[in-house]
């Protein structure tokens, strides 16, 4: 249950957020500072002071008086834009989103002409938040994308980075974790070169980490979480520091390392209490409750669950996921102590909140937007290519009209073939998305259901033999689900960089290391090749087979996988420090034929060396 710290001014009850200190620090600092600047500015002081008074009015009659006075003081070209800007934020505060949309559309062109980027992006962010409040996630993605394109065109790296961070958190909320990771990394790259915006850099890294965490890539998530700590939590506020510590604890919780999880969560709780952030307190208390439930410390679990429920239900601004997560743990608690009526009550609440947050249509609309954007980029590239060809052909046209006609025909033929190929690639990407979605929604859901059903059958079972059989079935279904997720990961993006494949291998090694007295070290250097889905899956199975062989036969405690990317070539060296064997005597055993066939499918060669007493390579 990661906490994603905010970036800009929020789109909810802004005046209450400012007073309560609930706004993200950057947004609160920016908006209040701008208001103070308006009030204290020597030029147009009365006009901007009146607008500020109008914004802070608690009734429409009060605001109408000040807005009317401000309109009578128009004296400069940009005054209308300032007026519309305050009108927009006043309506956001009052949660009249239709009126807010109207004044947003009026104020933004004016701020664009004035090139007042602080106010332009401040408004854009608030509009994005109002869209998310109305579950219009696809429109929010479009607006942020437009903001990023404008920032790129104007060379506004800072505002581009903030928009990428916002987009990263948005994708995370929609469970589009790979897209969230990519957006966070773009923001990190933009902010990495400066000391000025260190807090925003930490926010970008946190966005990457929570996307990795929920994508079940624990080692990558921990890498980025600890990077935040390495840069220094003193560079941020107590709330954001608390969020980072909670997120580390949450990752350890998913890894079932309960003591480590509890250590970081207790540190997070201390800072959250200091910062008085109710939605953060709900999250941390709920994570602590899950630890106590797993340890079967039911009295302590109920104590922290009461606190989690209080903060989740009494904070009107808390996201729905906070209540969903608390109700899920309350259901588990009452089930564990045998109060089934209460368990069914909270189970129904959990399902209701869970289902209300699942918006498949929105996710598909966003994916369609991404494909549409990809098509637009390809069409623009084709248009530019055609224009370039036309320029080159000017001289040829002057020499021979016949030759020019021939070249024109060939050019059109080439461009048509190129466009057909690109459209085929886009259709293939759409098909990959459809297949991965079907696998996840159908087979994945069935496997999850089977595991849950078996666990329910196992709960409280006294027949030890039957219980072991059920547990073996449950482990098999979870293993199948894990392999399904690996396949979905490989086919969904189309093509993957070698470094992403290495991250996946590290996760595989981490899983083995958790369950067995075995260390798996994965190292990568050289060129970062682009791999196709079939290559990814085949390489992954080769490495998996090698590890399994070593586990079964070598008695090794250390397995090392070195991946070297060379020009037009990839070399993978898998070494174990086990007991070794005589190659000539067992060349057809140990699953080696399987590995050799897979290597051959990739157009490669497998070289096997082993020394008795020294290991295998």
ABEGO torsion letter per residue (X at the ends): XBBBBBABBBABBAAAAAAAGABBAAAAAAAAAAAAAAAABABGAAAAAAAAAAAABABAAAAAAAAAAAAAABABAAAAAAAAAAAAAAAAAAGBAAAAAAAAAAAAAAAAAAGBAAAAAAAAAAAAAAAAAAGBAAAAAAAAAAAAAAAAAAGBAAAAAAAAAAAAAAAAAAGBAAAAAAAAAAAAAAAAABAAAAAAAAAAAAAAAAAAAAAGBAAAAAAAAAAAAAAEAAABBAAAAAAAAAAAAAAAAAAGBAAAAAAAAAAAAAAAAAAGBAAAAAAAAAAAAAAAAAAGBAAAAAAAAAAAAAAAAABAABBAAAAAAAAAAAAAAAAAAGBAAAAAAAAAAAAAAAAAABBAAAAAAAAAAAAAAAAAAAAAAAAAAAAAAAAAAAAAAAABAAAAAAAAAAAAAAAAAAAAAAAAAAAAAAAAAAAAAAAAAAAAAAAAAAAAAAAAAABGBABAAAAAAAAAAAAAAAAAAAAAAAAAAAAAAGBBBAAAAAAAAAAAAAAAAAABBBBBBBBBBEBBBBBBAAAAAAAAAAAAAAAAAAAAAAGBABBBBBBBBBBGBBBBBBBBABAEBBAAAAAABGGAAAAAAAAAAAGBBBBBBBBBGAEBX
